């Protein structure tokens, strides 16, 4: 699922995505009066059909800034390791995609035709119908390089990166258990299950790096043979 940069998204579409996510979050938190309205990062995914924004659908709204402590890890998949908002949005999207796959495989022709998927005859597997698009909204820059550099860069009329060779730029980074922010990945650090359970600080890939990985491998993951065309990233940095 390749991604387009935020500045490639038309302003009216970006505003629509932001507004729909905020309206849904307000609805879910009783007009921002619920205790759940106290959030640091808000993310969500909106689906549009064709070039028109009419009928845009909110797929999910998520919030969170926490990662699991090593002592609570599960080798049976019973625990979610990374609960940052944008990561939970992807997990929610996967659940939606599986639901749509079930529709496509239904014996009921009406249900089957309502699915957003169609079969890839030559390559096998499935793909989104040509007019279906997803748009990821994040209320702040993802942790990692995006957050470290983007909000603090001085806006100039000069194109390109003024400091492309800065040693601290473009490094893989990890969230560290009980730490603030992210740290560069060190080749000297090897995480082991036993080491984490014995008190070693758990390292989790930063959201910036995870989103970069989605650009190459797709947000659908290797177990779902789907060619998903585009997910636009809409950042509203506040």
Secondary structure, DSSP 8 states (H G I E B T S, - for coil): -EEE-GGGS-HHHHHHHHHHHHHHHHHHTTTTTSGGG--S-EEEEEEEESS--TT-EEEEEEE-EEE--GGG--TTS-S-SEEEHHHHHHHHHHHHHHHHHHHHT-S-HHHHHTSSEEE-TTT-SEEE-TTEEEEEEESS--TTHHHHHGGGS---SS-S-TTTT-TTTT--EEEETT-SSEEE--TT----HHHHHTT---EEE-HHHHHHHHHHH-TT-TTS-EE--EEEEEE---
